[in-house]
Amino acid sequence: MFSIRELIQEKTRLFLTILAIAWGTFTISSMLAVGEGLRVTFQTAVANAGYNLLSVMGEGRSSKNYLGQHANQIINLLERDYNLIKKLPEIAQISPVQSVRNIKFTYRDKTRREPLLAVNSQYAKIHSIDMASGRFISSLDIKNRSAVIVLGTKTYEDFFPDKIDPIGKIIKLNGNAFLIIGLMQEKSQLTGTDQPDFFTNWIPISTYETVANPQSIDSISITYKNSEKLDILKKQIQQIVALNHHVDPNDENIINFSDIAKQQKTITDFFLGLQIFLGIVGALTLLVAGVGIANVMYASVTRSTAEIGIRMAVGAKTYQIFLMYIGQSVAATIIGGILGILLTTIFVAGMKYLPLSGRLIETIGKPLPVLSWTVVFIVIFVLGLIGFLSGLFPAMKAASIDPAEALIYE
């Protein structure tokens, strides 16, 4: 016993209401798609920094007097600190890191200054660095103090704009010849180091030590086995450094930690919250459109009071009248919802062709809206709820009409 004739009589209001539902659906689904796209993009960029990553940085400063040592001493990481730290059982991989500054790269007639890190063979696993071609630094390179280098994608683009394979080519660093053995796979990245990996290049730390003979280590990159024991690991590292430098083991200022996993969780939680916020805003927009449906339904009930009375007089049941108006409300909502989803699909497809550039886009990648099944399910659920609630009270009013009074209603 389903008819939409009553709604057609309210065609102007119905059209505007369906348009409002379509716009509300487009709003909520597009905002959720944008939020999902941002979440996926940033989550990938954050994960690409590495998992369970902890960075231990030097240049801490003691804040307490201890066993005759005065406070305010600068604490630099030493090789003996590293050798003891790497023996801790909770450490999965570990690499000392030296930031090699003011290095001039020269290839043929082109010269640029590029970032350079001196690391060991475990650094690639620590920072989730994959190779586009060639290989990363090996244990043999460390042992032989080989003059080899792995290029980041930015340096590769600067020196090899013709996209040729750089493996086996010779590039000079401050006039010293280095053999290119690897090119990293391009990746988006957020957090992990002072700058994303693709802006950096790597040489064996033993090779750097031979040339520069550094007196301290800039930092130590670590991946740990169990996040629940991270605080214990930090305390153990702090005590090792304190013992080697004869400062108070309880002085937390002697060493600096960068907990990348904590940064990753903060960023992930932020975008999850942003997505929830966008969903709430979109849902409120649909709620306003739902009020419009309710108004149209009330007008339809008022206009059709006499006809409702006739139907009930010839045998229509109360629940049939109730379901008819609920069905009309849901139908109007579905029509608007389908139009909204179609608009969102066009919007998502069109965003792929939107030109975006800049340092942030280079760092995290191009964020594209994602109209996932989760987003579609949420939109369908909200639409169904709005359609049902919008028709509930008008349907209850229609179902409660007294046939005798309705037949004399004008």
C-alpha positions, 0 to 999 in steps of 0.5 A, a space after each residue: 500500500 505504498 504511494 508517493 502521490 501525496 509527496 508529488 503534490 508537495 513537489 516544490 518542497 520535495 524537490 528542495 528537500 531531496 536537493 538538501 539531502 543530496 547536498 548533505 550526503 555529498 557534504 558528509 561523504 566528501 568530508 569523510 572521504 577527505 578525512 580518510 584520504 588524509 588519514 591514510 596518507 599521513 599514516 603511511 608517511 608516519 609508518 614509513 619512518 620505521 616501526 618501534 623507532 627510538 632515537 638517542 641524541 647527544 649533547 645532553 647536559 647534566 643538571 646535578 652535582 655528582 661525586 665531585 662533578 659539577 652540574 651543567 656538563 655537556 654529555 656527548 655520546 661516545 663509541 663506548 656508550 654505543 658499544 654497551 647500548 647495542 648489547 641491551 636485550 630489548 634492542 632489535 636493530 641499532 645504528 650510530 648516526 653521524 650527520 656529515 655537514 657541508 659536503 659538496 657533491 659533484 657529478 660531471 659538471 654539476 655541483 650541489 651541496 646535499 645532506 649526508 649521513 654516515 651509518 651502518 648496515 642496519 640503518 635501512 631496516 631501522 628506517 624502512 628504506 627499500 632500494 629502487 635499484 642496487 643495495 644498501 650499505 653492507 657489513 662488508 662495506 663497514 669492515 672494508 671502509 669502502 668508499 661507497 654511497 647510497 643516494 636518496 631520491 632527491 639527490 638522484 633527481 638533482 644529478 640524474 634528471 634523465 632518469 638513468 640507472 646511477 648504479 656503478 657511477 662515480 660521484 665525488 664528495 668534497 673531491 673524493 670519489 665514491 661509488 654509487 651502490 644503491 638508490 632508495 625507493 621513493 617513499 613518503 615520510 613524516 617524522 623519524 629524522 631531522 628530514 625525510 630519508 629521501 632528502 638524505 644520502 648514506 655512506 658507511 660510518 667506518 669510512 667517515 671515521 677514517 676521514 674525519 676521526 670524530 670524537 663523539 656520535 651525533 645520535 643512535 637510531 634504535 628499533 626495540 622489540 617490545 613497546 611495553 618495555 620502552 621505559 625500561 630500555 630508556 632507563 637502561 640507556 640513561 644509566 649506561 651513559 651516566 656510568 660512562 660519563 660519571 654523572 648522576 644515573 637519575 639525571 634525565 637531562 644527560 640524554 635526549 630521546 626522540 620517541 618516534 612511535 609516540 609521535 606516530 601515535 599522536 599524528 594518527 590520533 589527530 587525524 582520527 579525531 579530525 575524521 570524527 569531527 568532519 563526520 559530525 559536521 556532515 551528520 548535522 548537515 543531514 539532520 537539517 535536511 531531515 527536518 525538511 523531510 519531516 516538514 514535507 511529510 507533515 504537510 502531506 499528512 495534513 493534505 491527505 487527512 480525508 483520503 487517509 480516513 477513507 483508506 482506514 474506513 475501507 479496511 486499511 490497518 494502522 500499521 499500513 498507514 504508518 509504514 506507508 509514510 515511513 516508506 515515503 520518507 525513506 524513499 525521498 532520503 534514498 533518492 537524495 542519498 544516491 544523488 549525493 553519493 554520485 556527486 561524491 564519486 565525481 568529486 573524488 575522481 576529479 581530485 586526482 587531477 588537481 595539481 598539488 605541489 610544495 615541500 609538504 606534498 613532497 614529504 607526505 605524498 599527494 593526499 587523495 580522498 578515499 571513498 572507502 566502504 567504511 565511508 559508504 556504510 557510515 553514510 548509508 547508516 546515517 541516511 537510513 536513520 535520518 529517513 526513518 526519524 524524519 518520517 516517524 512522527 508524521 507517520 505516527 500522526 497519520 496512523 493515529 487519525 480517527 477515520 470518522 473525523 478524517 471523513 469530515 475533514 476539509 
